[in-house]
Amino acid sequence: MDMTVASDLSIASKWPTIGSPEEAIAKVRALLPEIGQADTGADSNRRLDAGVVDRMRASGLFGLVMPRNLGGSELGFADLVRVAAEIGSVSGSAAWIFGVLAGHSWLINLFPEQAQREVMGDPTTLIGTVFRLGGDVVEEGDGYRLTGGNGKFCSGIDYATWVIIGNAVKKADGSMEPRFFVVPKTDIVVIDDWQTMGMRATGSRSIRIDSAFIPAHRSCSLADMLAGSTPGAKHHSGAVYRMPFSNIAPFSIVGAPLGMAKGMVTRFAKELGAKLSGGSPLEVAEQSATLARIAEVDAQIDAALALVISDAEMIDRAIEPDDISFLQSARIPRNWAWAVQQARHAANRIFEASGGTAIYDDQKIQQLFRDINAAAQHFAFTWDRAMTAYGRAATGLKPGEFAIPKRN
């Protein structure tokens, strides 16, 4: 990913860096045994072991797509997807948290220079998000006043020190201007309401902000983020900063469900192989449909992951936003949704073949089934919406607008 610095924005803070995609994969694979072991109790505890997050931070993985002038490794989004998929093969929640927190080290760089320095100057910084926060925002002095804010799905809030939130500013003339804001965790109340059927260990709790003043430099308009003309873009010449952010951000989370699906198939195949290893030819023959099912879903997942990585590599190679055509751009969210729905289909096919014992809570196959289906519920992976949006683009119809609905 070309992120040659367009203007001087170097900071003294030094994050642990990773020099190549190969090093990133080697580092994450070295952590997989510990991540997998910690996942055992994380589901019931509804949070990851903080030690796992500390180890990922110390390895430099959270700075994977952060630009070098801010102390990051400046690798590509294809590398981010690959690393998330590796983690997902042993822990879906750890992969989700990794993707969210690592991806936000890119998102913060769309904000003004002062915000980038303020937030990323600390090498322990991790950033959460709530894209749709309720409450009211008005202009106040050299900034904004947010009151009565509340929002769901703040993945990584247990470890974040800042949170990026989305809301709309009520202007003096009564008009509404959608914007994003960066808020310190000290202004936030975390609500322990994460009681879900899956992805429990992400601890994606709701947050509340009763009242907070947000300086102007910690804000960025949605219009600029969609147009690729944000204040932060001028400090980073990579095309990825001048593309619509809605076509970039979900690359940070799409690897998690794909990795989970791959891990589920691998686990099922290993367990079935152990059962059949001493069996007679007749017993093996009786499982021929199941063996064929393994091949089918494994190919399905490989194809889905390859498609997403191909899109990410296209983003990483781009020198200018115009290097990616309108139709190519429209395919990206279509492919995210299609790929994750393939992972969901594969997980359901494996669960169907797993027998009655799979319904017990202590069965890893059951947890993976729940986690993949929960992850696939994310807005970015909604197939009905994604295929309709692509159909409009392919037929030359006006695309729908990306908006942040107001949460009451």
C-alpha positions in Angstrom: 0.0 0.0 0.0 1.6 3.2 -1.2 1.4 5.7 1.7 4.2 8.1 0.8 4.0 11.1 3.2 2.5 14.1 1.5 3.4 16.5 4.3 5.4 16.2 7.5 3.3 14.5 10.2 6.0 12.5 11.9 5.6 11.9 15.7 8.0 10.7 18.2 6.0 7.7 19.4 7.4 4.4 18.1 5.0 1.5 17.7 6.4 -2.1 17.3 6.7 -2.5 13.5 6.5 -5.4 11.1 8.7 -5.2 8.0 6.9 -7.5 5.5 3.7 -9.5 4.9 5.7 -12.7 5.6 6.7 -11.4 9.0 3.1 -10.5 9.8 2.0 -14.0 9.1 4.9 -15.5 11.1 4.1 -13.3 14.1 0.4 -14.1 14.1 1.0 -17.8 13.7 3.4 -17.7 16.7 0.5 -16.3 18.8 -2.2 -18.7 17.6 -1.7 -21.4 20.3 -2.1 -18.8 23.1 -5.0 -17.2 21.4 -6.8 -20.5 20.8 -6.2 -21.6 24.4 -7.5 -18.3 25.8 -10.6 -18.6 23.6 -11.8 -21.6 25.7 -13.2 -19.5 28.6 -13.6 -16.2 26.7 -17.1 -17.2 25.4 -18.6 -17.6 28.8 -16.7 -14.6 30.2 -17.9 -12.4 27.4 -14.5 -10.8 26.9 -11.1 -11.7 25.6 -8.2 -12.3 28.0 -6.5 -8.9 28.2 -3.1 -10.8 28.0 -4.0 -11.8 24.4 -4.6 -8.2 23.4 -1.4 -7.2 25.1 0.6 -9.8 23.1 -1.0 -8.7 19.8 -0.1 -5.1 20.7 3.5 -6.0 21.6 3.9 -7.9 18.3 3.0 -4.8 16.3 -0.1 -6.4 14.7 -2.4 -3.5 15.7 -0.2 -1.1 13.7 -0.3 -3.2 10.5 -2.0 -0.6 8.3 -0.9 2.5 10.2 1.4 4.8 8.2 5.1 4.8 9.0 5.2 8.5 9.8 2.9 7.7 12.7 5.0 4.8 13.9 3.1 2.0 12.1 4.1 -0.7 9.7 2.3 0.6 6.6 1.4 -2.8 5.1 -1.7 -3.4 3.1 -5.3 -4.2 3.7 -4.8 -7.6 2.1 -2.3 -8.3 4.9 -4.9 -7.2 7.4 -7.5 -9.6 6.0 -5.0 -12.5 6.0 -3.9 -11.9 9.6 -7.5 -11.6 10.8 -8.4 -14.9 9.0 -5.4 -16.6 10.7 -6.6 -15.5 14.1 -10.2 -16.4 13.2 -9.2 -20.0 12.6 -8.7 -20.4 16.4 -10.8 -17.5 17.8 -13.5 -15.6 16.0 -13.8 -13.0 18.8 -10.1 -12.3 18.9 -10.1 -11.9 15.1 -12.9 -9.5 15.2 -11.3 -7.4 18.0 -8.0 -7.5 16.1 -9.6 -6.3 12.9 -11.6 -3.5 14.5 -8.8 -2.1 16.5 -6.1 -2.5 13.8 -8.4 -1.0 11.1 -9.1 2.1 13.2 -5.4 2.9 13.1 -6.2 3.7 9.5 -9.5 5.4 10.1 -8.1 8.0 12.6 -5.8 9.3 9.8 -8.7 10.8 8.0 -9.1 13.3 10.9 -7.2 16.6 11.1 -3.5 16.6 11.9 -3.9 17.6 15.5 -6.2 14.7 16.2 -3.8 12.3 14.6 -0.9 13.5 16.8 -3.1 13.6 19.9 -4.5 10.1 19.5 -1.6 8.2 18.0 1.2 9.8 19.9 0.7 7.1 22.6 2.0 3.6 21.4 -0.6 1.9 23.6 -3.5 3.6 21.9 -6.4 1.5 20.6 -9.6 2.9 19.1 -13.1 1.6 19.1 -16.1 2.8 17.1 -19.9 3.3 17.3 -20.9 4.5 13.8 -24.5 5.4 14.9 -24.6 7.1 18.3 -27.9 8.6 19.5 -28.2 11.9 21.3 -27.9 15.5 20.2 -24.9 17.4 18.8 -24.7 21.2 18.5 -22.0 23.7 17.7 -20.4 25.2 20.8 -17.4 27.6 20.7 -14.5 26.0 18.8 -16.1 22.6 18.7 -19.3 20.7 19.4 -21.4 19.6 22.4 -22.8 16.1 22.5 -25.5 15.3 25.0 -27.6 12.2 25.7 -25.4 10.0 23.5 -26.0 6.2 23.4 -25.0 3.5 21.0 -24.6 -0.2 20.6 -21.9 -2.6 19.3 -18.7 -0.9 20.6 -16.3 -3.8 19.8 -13.0 -3.5 21.6 -14.3 -1.0 24.2 -12.6 -3.0 27.0 -9.2 -2.2 25.5 -9.8 1.1 23.6 -8.6 4.5 25.0 -10.5 6.5 22.3 -13.8 5.9 20.4 -14.8 7.2 17.0 -18.5 8.0 16.9 -21.0 9.0 14.2 -23.8 11.5 14.7 -25.3 14.6 13.0 -24.8 18.2 14.1 -27.9 20.3 14.3 -26.9 23.6 12.7 -28.2 27.1 13.6 -30.5 27.0 10.6 -32.0 23.7 11.6 -30.2 21.6 9.0 -28.3 18.4 10.0 -24.7 17.7 9.1 -23.5 14.1 9.6 -20.0 14.0 11.1 -17.7 11.7 12.9 -16.0 12.6 16.2 -13.1 11.2 18.3 -13.9 11.0 22.0 -11.7 9.8 24.8 -12.9 6.9 26.8 -12.9 9.0 29.9 -16.0 10.7 28.5 -17.8 7.4 28.1 -19.9 5.2 30.3 -19.8 1.5 29.3 -23.0 -0.4 29.6 -22.7 -4.2 30.3 -25.5 -5.4 28.1 -23.6 -7.7 25.7 -25.8 -10.8 26.1 -25.8 -12.4 22.7 -26.1 -15.7 20.9 -22.7 -15.4 19.3 -19.4 -13.4 19.2 -19.8 -13.2 23.0 -16.1 -12.7 23.7 -15.9 -9.5 21.6 -17.5 -7.8 24.6 -19.1 -5.3 22.1 -21.0 -3.5 24.8 -23.1 -0.4 24.5 -21.8 3.0 25.5 -23.3 6.2 26.8 -22.0 9.8 26.7 -24.1 12.0 29.0 -22.3 15.3 28.0 -19.0 15.9 26.2 -17.3 18.8 24.5 -15.5 17.8 21.4 -12.9 20.1 19.9 -13.3 20.9 16.2 -10.0 19.2 15.4 -11.4 15.9 16.6 -14.2 15.9 14.0 -14.5 15.1 10.3 -17.6 15.4 8.1 -19.2 12.4 6.6 -19.3 14.2 3.2 -15.6 14.6 3.2 -15.0 10.9 4.2 -17.2 9.7 1.3 -15.6 12.1 -1.1 -12.0 11.3 -0.1 -11.3 14.9 0.7 -10.8 14.7 4.5 -8.4 16.9 6.4 -6.1 14.0 7.1 -5.8 12.9 3.4 -3.3 15.7 2.6 -0.8 14.2 5.1 -0.8 10.8 3.4 -0.5 10.5 -0.4 -1.7 6.9 -0.5 -4.9 6.5 -2.6 -6.5 4.6 0.3 -6.9 7.9 2.1 -8.7 9.5 -0.8 -11.3 6.8 -1.4 -14.8 6.6 0.1 -14.2 5.3 3.6 -17.3 3.1 3.3 -15.4 1.1 0.7 -12.4 0.5 2.9 -13.5 0.1 6.6 -15.1 -3.4 6.4 -11.9 -4.9 5.1 -10.9 -4.8 8.8 -13.6 -7.3 9.9 -14.3 -9.5 6.9 -11.3 -11.8 7.6 -12.7 -12.9 10.9 -15.8 -14.8 9.8 -13.8 -16.3 6.8 -11.1 -17.5 9.2 -13.7 -18.9 11.6 -15.3 -20.9 8.8 -11.9 -22.3 7.7 -11.2 -23.2 11.3 -14.5 -24.9 11.7 -14.0 -27.1 8.6 -10.5 -28.0 9.6 -11.6 -29.0 13.1 -14.5 -31.1 11.7 -12.3 -32.8 9.2 -9.7 -33.6 11.8 -12.3 -35.1 14.2 -14.0 -37.1 11.5 -10.6 -38.4 10.4 -9.8 -39.6 13.9 -13.1 -41.5 14.0 -12.5 -43.1 10.6 -8.8 -43.9 10.9 -9.4 -47.3 12.4 -12.7 -48.0 10.6 -13.5 -50.6 8.0 -13.8 -49.7 4.3 -17.6 -50.0 4.7 -17.6 -47.5 7.5 -15.5 -45.1 5.4 -17.8 -45.6 2.4 -20.8 -44.7 4.6 -19.3 -41.3 5.2 -18.7 -40.6 1.5 -21.4 -37.8 1.4 -19.8 -36.2 4.5 -16.3 -36.4 2.9 -17.7 -34.7 -0.2 -19.3 -32.1 1.9 -15.9 -31.2 3.5 -14.4 -30.7 0.0 -17.4 -28.6 -1.1 -17.4 -26.2 1.8 -13.6 -25.9 2.0 -13.5 -24.9 -1.6 -16.3 -22.4 -1.0 -14.4 -20.7 1.8 -11.1 -20.7 -0.1 -12.9 -19.0 -3.1 -14.6 -16.4 -0.8 -11.3 -15.5 0.9 -9.5 -15.3 -2.4 -12.1 -12.9 -3.8 -11.9 -10.6 -0.8 -8.0 -10.6 -0.8 -8.1 -9.9 -4.5 -10.2 -6.8 -3.9 -7.9 -5.7 -1.0 -4.8 -6.1 -3.2 -6.5 -3.9 -5.8 -7.0 -1.2 -3.1 -3.4 -1.6 -2.0 -2.0 -1.3 -5.5 -3.9 1.9 -6.4 -1.8 5.0 -6.9 -4.9 7.2 -7.4 -8.5 6.6 -6.5 -9.4 6.7 -10.2 -7.3 3.6 -10.7 -10.4 1.7 -9.5 -13.4 2.0 -11.8 -16.9 2.8 -10.6 -18.0 -0.8 -11.2 -14.9 -2.2 -9.5 -15.7 0.0 -6.5 -19.3 -1.3 -6.5 -18.1 -4.9 -6.5 -16.1 -4.5 -3.2 -19.1 -4.3 -0.8 -20.9 -6.9 -2.9 -18.0 -9.3 -2.5 -17.7 -8.7 1.3 -21.3 -9.7 1.7 -21.1 -12.6 -0.7 -18.0 -14.0 0.9 -19.3 -13.8 4.5 -22.6 -15.4 3.4 -20.6 -18.2 1.9 -18.8 -18.6 5.2 -22.2 -18.7 6.9 -23.5 -21.3 4.5 -20.3 -23.4 5.0 -20.7 -23.3 8.8 -24.3 -24.3 8.6 -23.4 -27.3 6.3 -20.7 -28.5 8.7 -23.0 -28.0 11.7 -25.7 -30.1 10.0 -23.2 -33.0 9.6 -21.8 -32.7 13.2 -24.5 -34.8 14.9 -26.5 -34.4 18.1 -23.5 -33.8 20.4 -22.8 -30.5 18.6 -25.7 -28.8 20.3 -24.0 -29.0 23.7 -22.5 -25.7 25.0 -19.1 -27.2 25.6 -18.7 -28.1 21.9 -16.4 -25.9 19.9 -18.3 -26.6 16.7 -21.4 -25.2 18.3 -19.6 -22.0 19.3 -18.2 -21.5 15.8 -21.6 -22.0 14.4 -23.0 -19.3 16.6 -20.1 -17.0 16.1 -20.1 -17.2 12.3 -23.9 -16.6 12.1 -23.6 -13.7 14.5 -20.8 -12.1 12.6 -22.7 -12.5 9.3 -25.5 -10.3 10.8 -23.3 -7.2 10.5 -24.7 -4.4 8.3 -21.8 -4.6 5.9 -22.5 -8.3 5.2 -26.2 -8.0 4.5 -26.6 -9.8 1.1 -30.0 -8.4 0.2 -28.7 -4.8 0.5 -25.3 -5.6 -1.2 -26.7 -7.4 -4.2 -29.3 -4.7 -4.8 -26.7 -1.9 -4.6 -24.4 -3.7 -7.1 -27.4 -4.4 -9.4 -28.1 -0.6 -9.4 -24.5 0.1 -10.3 -24.3 -2.6 -13.0 -27.4 -1.3 -14.7 -26.4 2.4 -14.5 -29.0 3.4 -11.9 -28.2 6.1 -9.4 -26.6 4.4 -6.3 -28.1 4.7 -2.9 -26.5 7.1 -0.4 -24.5 6.0 2.5 -26.0 7.6 5.6 -25.9 7.3 9.4 -29.5 6.9 10.6 -30.1 8.7 13.8 -30.4 6.4 16.8 -33.0 7.3 19.4 
